[in-house]
Amino acid sequence: MNDHIPRKARRITRACDYCHQRSIRCRLSREDPSRCQNCNDYRQACTYERPLKKRGVRPSYGQARAAATSHHAHQYTGDATNGGWRAPEIATQALVMDLVEIYFEIVYPIFPFFHQPTTLKRVARGEYQFDRPFFAAIMAMCAIASARARDGATFSGNWDLNTLRQPPSEVFFSASTDNLPRDSKQGIPLDYMRACALLSITSIQYGQHRSMLEYLGLYHTMVEIDGLHDEKNWPTGARTIEIEERRRLFWSIYTLDVYTAIAWGRIVRSRESQSNVAYPSTLEDAMITNENYQSDSITSPLTNVSATAANPLDSRPMRWMHGWNFTTDLYRILEHALDSFRRRHPQSTLRSSIEAIFGDIPPTEATVLDAILNMYQGLPARFKETPAVSETNSIEHRLNFQTANIAATIQLVRMVLFAAEDATVEQKCCTASELLRAFSDVPAIYLRAISSPLLHHLESIGLVLGSVFEKPLHESSYRQVRSVLVSIVQLLSDLEINIFCKPGTSTRLKILIERIDSYMQIQRSLSQLDTQEQEPTNEEGQESLESGVVSASGSSPLFMFPPELLEDWSWAFDFTQSSA
């Protein structure tokens, strides 16, 4: 009978290195007694190489303080190797994997900071749990993915959004910020720079502009220390994948830097003239390994800024990074257009003859637009349309993302150029209408995926249109402006349910339009009364001016808009706030 009694398994008194790193139970394998079951299942080396913990009396205060100082000194590079740091338990491995995949679905096409196959492999292995810089980057990645998912920005039906709600995005955000470096004596790993970049983007999603500036500023500080802006400063042993990731990070945040300078009136800290970084390869991630590129098709702004009608990109393999690099070209143009705007509309009293020394005369708006048109004509036709594609076709989705981004950025360039040259009301309305038309041609799933940055594009339209009311307007001009405002209301009403656009946003703008309409109706009545009377005296003419009606010989009357009527204009176009 004793032969039928199951043999009692021998208890393992010490976990192997693999199980210890992951804090999982270590049991002997039934198939191979020399290995544990986990190492046998996952084909890992079952080793016991980590040093044994010392037993006995705890060290004195002085010894403990010295150990803590040593640990702090290794927080940049030593955490991944010395086994002294363990990630706090924020979420399950399954949830982290889901959020990382969502990042690659809806954020990566615009901000491709990571090499997808390598990152997915490292996360699946749980490397972020014992690599502090990588943990900070992955938590920031989870924060933006969770925030976008919460705001309805996913377009794939593969996700159960209810399972993604806990923990909320803010928990991942805090986990990332808590593990950022406190000093920079040991250099800056790439993952810390990526973490700051992602935290800045997440802050935009939250509608927290000061937080966005904080982490964008921290990123730029790290860039200065690391020398990311010049490839000559990069580590000599950097391999192909890291080089590509560095290029993507630099140019991604360059575009974000220019964008924030336009949207919030900030300075551009990433100047292209002071940078020496090539564009990323246009190859798919699967074609890039640490050994080599599987094709020699690598484009660089230093050798070939963009295609032209005479040298189209259609003859090259269709890759979404072609469109991504083209958008970067547009932001480089935007940087100079913004400089031109600020030179012509100075906001400070610091004006001297220094500018005359260099004789920097910017090209005209027409010259720049012609150059952009030639560049756009050289793009493959695929970057000018957004066909319906299946949910599982990630490459086609990424191509559609580029189409939407290119269309929006071209119109943003036009608006900045028109603002720099004091364009007419008709030109401003035409540009705004074309931007809205470009958005309407893009499927709603991509507008939702672009999320909050789209709202700031619409806010920029509002600011441009607001300047129109600073001068007297003809009835026909007002109707043009009103038509654009109504189009914005329609677009917002379609988006505010499924995007980070709080309910009531379109209502605020409707109320503003109704107030202006009521004012215009009163002014029309006054204008009709004036036409029925005799020519007014000087005193009566002054009263007419104060009432808002200005006579214009040979044309329809001009209407002046009192400042109090438009005092809520900026509030109405703050689309990331909650309604009052």
Secondary structure, DSSP 8 states (H G I E B T S, - for coil): -GGGS-------SS--HHHHHHT----B-SS-TTSBHHHHHHT------S-----SS---HHHHHHHHHHHHHTTTTTHHHHS-------S-HHHHHHHHHHIIIIITTT---S-HHHHHHHHHTTGGGT-HHHHHHHHHHHHHHHHHHHTT----TT--GGGGSSS-HHHHHHHHHHTS-S--TT---HHHHHHHHHHHHHHHHHT-HHHHHHHHHHHHHHHHHHTTTBGGGS-TT--HHHHHHHHHHHHHHHHHHHHHHHHH-------GGG-B------S-GGGB-SS-BSS-----TTT----BTTB-STTS---HHHHHHHHHHHHHHHHHHHHHHHHHS--SS---THHHHHT-----HHHHHHHHHHHHHTS-GGGG------TT-HHHHHHHHHHHHHHHHHHHHHHHHHHHTT--HHHHHHHHHHHHHHHHTS-HHHHHHH-HHHHHHHHHHHHHHHHHTTS-EEHHHHHHHHHHHHHHHHHHHHHTTTSS--TTHHHHHHHHHHHHHHHHHHHHHHHHHHHHS----HHHHHHHHHHTEE--TTS--EE---GGGGTTHHHHT-TTS---
